[in-house]
């Protein structure tokens, strides 16, 4: 009897662990894929060159990070960085919009159809999640995932990261 209960508790813990970490995993996998394994500002400079514009660093009291956005407008890309305690700028959130030709790990990019997104991310989409409305598809969650903005049945922008705190 005790072995059965212990086994059940272990199974539940492993199940919960997988569901809790899946949001972080999807962001890590997609961020690295889209940016060709770039995770620091130095990596991004190597991959994409100097940005068209950089915002001023801004302290977010909620997490103590200094945030800065880099805008690559001609490439349809915006990257938000968080400067950690070691003074390294790490990729936080990524926004992709026209004219970007970047694609997710499942081949979804600007101009992909809503049906293609639904098919590619079927396992990651919670149909009960209505965050953002009918023209928004969330793979993972708004706390960590991909957010596809749909206009006229096509992807018009992709956000990778945490859109809500």
C-alpha positions in Angstrom: 0.0 0.0 0.0 2.8 2.4 1.0 4.7 1.7 -2.3 1.5 2.5 -4.3 1.1 5.8 -2.5 4.7 6.7 -2.9 4.7 5.8 -6.6 1.5 7.9 -7.1 3.1 10.9 -5.3 6.3 10.6 -7.4 4.2 10.3 -10.6 2.2 13.4 -9.7 5.3 15.4 -8.9 6.9 14.5 -12.2 3.8 15.3 -14.1 3.5 18.7 -12.4 7.2 19.4 -13.0 6.8 18.8 -16.7 3.8 21.0 -17.0 5.4 23.8 -15.0 8.7 23.8 -16.9 7.2 23.4 -20.3 6.5 27.1 -20.6 10.2 28.0 -19.9 11.3 25.2 -22.3 9.3 26.5 -25.2 10.7 30.0 -24.7 14.3 28.7 -24.4 14.0 26.4 -27.4 12.3 29.0 -29.7 14.5 31.9 -28.6 17.7 29.9 -29.4 16.3 28.6 -32.7 15.1 32.0 -33.9 18.3 33.7 -32.9 20.6 30.9 -34.1 21.8 30.1 -30.5 22.4 33.7 -29.6 21.8 34.2 -25.9 23.8 37.3 -25.0 24.1 40.8 -26.5 27.5 39.8 -27.9 26.0 36.8 -29.6 23.3 38.9 -31.1 25.8 41.5 -32.4 27.7 38.6 -34.1 24.5 37.3 -35.7 22.7 40.5 -36.7 25.2 43.4 -36.4 24.5 46.7 -34.7 20.8 47.5 -34.2 19.1 50.5 -35.8 18.3 51.8 -32.3 18.8 50.9 -28.6 16.5 52.0 -25.8 17.9 53.3 -22.6 18.3 50.7 -19.9 15.4 50.7 -17.5 15.3 49.0 -14.0 12.3 46.8 -13.4 11.8 46.6 -9.7 9.8 43.4 -9.9 12.8 41.4 -10.8 15.7 43.8 -10.3 16.9 43.5 -13.9 18.0 46.3 -16.1 16.1 46.0 -19.4 17.1 47.4 -22.8 15.4 46.9 -26.2 17.3 46.6 -29.5 15.5 47.4 -32.6 16.4 45.9 -36.0 13.5 47.6 -37.9 14.9 46.7 -41.4 15.0 43.1 -40.3 11.6 43.1 -38.6 13.1 42.2 -35.2 13.1 43.6 -31.7 15.0 41.9 -28.8 14.6 42.8 -25.2 17.7 42.1 -23.0 18.0 41.7 -19.2 21.4 42.7 -17.6 22.1 40.1 -14.9 24.3 40.4 -11.7 27.4 39.6 -13.8 26.6 42.6 -16.0 25.9 40.3 -19.0 23.0 41.2 -21.2 20.9 38.1 -21.8 18.1 37.7 -24.4 14.7 38.1 -22.7 11.8 38.6 -25.2 11.8 38.6 -29.0 9.3 40.3 -31.3 9.2 39.4 -35.0 7.3 41.4 -37.6 7.3 42.2 -41.3 9.7 42.2 -43.2 11.4 39.4 -41.1 12.1 36.1 -42.7 12.9 34.4 -39.4 10.9 31.3 -38.6 10.2 29.4 -35.4 11.5 25.9 -34.9 8.3 24.5 -36.4 8.6 26.6 -39.6 6.1 29.4 -38.7 7.0 32.9 -39.8 5.3 36.2 -40.9 2.7 35.3 -43.4 2.1 31.7 -42.3 -1.6 30.9 -42.1 -3.6 30.5 -38.9 -4.2 26.9 -39.8 -0.4 26.3 -40.1 0.1 27.7 -36.6 -2.7 25.6 -35.1 -1.3 22.5 -36.7 2.3 23.1 -35.8 1.7 24.1 -32.2 -1.3 21.9 -31.5 0.3 20.3 -28.4 1.4 23.6 -26.9 -1.9 25.5 -27.4 -4.4 25.4 -24.5 -7.8 25.9 -26.2 -9.2 27.2 -22.9 -6.7 30.1 -22.9 -8.6 33.1 -24.3 -5.8 35.6 -23.5 -5.6 38.4 -26.0 -8.8 37.6 -27.9 -9.8 35.7 -31.1 -6.9 37.0 -33.3 -4.2 35.9 -30.9 -2.9 32.3 -30.6 -0.8 31.5 -27.5 1.5 28.5 -27.5 2.6 27.9 -23.9 1.0 30.8 -22.0 1.2 34.5 -21.7 3.6 34.0 -18.8 6.1 32.2 -21.1 5.5 31.1 -24.7 4.9 32.2 -28.2 2.1 34.7 -29.1 1.0 34.8 -32.7 -0.9 37.9 -33.8 -3.3 36.9 -36.7 -4.5 39.5 -39.3 -6.6 38.4 -42.2 -5.9 34.7 -41.5 -2.1 35.2 -41.5 0.6 35.7 -38.9 1.4 39.4 -38.7 3.8 39.2 -35.7 5.3 36.7 -33.3 6.3 37.4 -29.7 8.5 34.9 -27.8 8.8 35.3 -24.0 6.6 36.5 -21.1 3.9 39.0 -22.0 2.4 39.0 -18.6 3.8 39.1 -15.1 
